[in-house]
Amino acid sequence: MANIKSAQKRMRQNEKRRERNRAARTRMRTAVKRVRRALDEGDVEAAEELLPEAIRVTDTAVGKGVVHRNKAARTKSRLIRAIRRAKGEENTESDES
């Protein structure tokens, strides 16, 4: 335990931020898992309905500095590609010709 007053305050602040970051990260992971679970069950319509929420929560986590913007972009891209693949629209990378 810190003895200096400013260090004690810093510890309190860090604990609050840790809890807040953890909650935001959990919300993001849960939203992504819901989309993936719907895809695994073959329910593409449900996955499409859950996708905007997952994207919104992911962008919020980026804004709060919980996850890096590249990780968020990669996560969103993978979800969108998985939904397109499930719908049979896999034209994401072969559109160059």
Phi, psi and omega in degrees: 000139182285147179260334182278139186301317181294327178289325177295318178296318180300321178295320178296317180296316181297322180295316178299315181294322179299315179297318181294316179296319180298318179296317180295319180294320179296317178300318180296310182298321180295317180297318179293319180297324179298318179296313181297321180296318178298320178294319180298326179278356178084011182265083185292324180297316179295321179297319179294326178288327182278340184301313180301323178295317180296320179294318180298314181294322179295315179296324177296318179297324177294315180299328179274356179079019182281319177233156180287148183297328178291322177296318179296316180298318180296317180297313180296318180299317180295321178295314181297316179296322180295321179292316178298320180296319180293329179277348181087024180251040184286077176238023188291321185247355183257021181272007186282342184276000000 
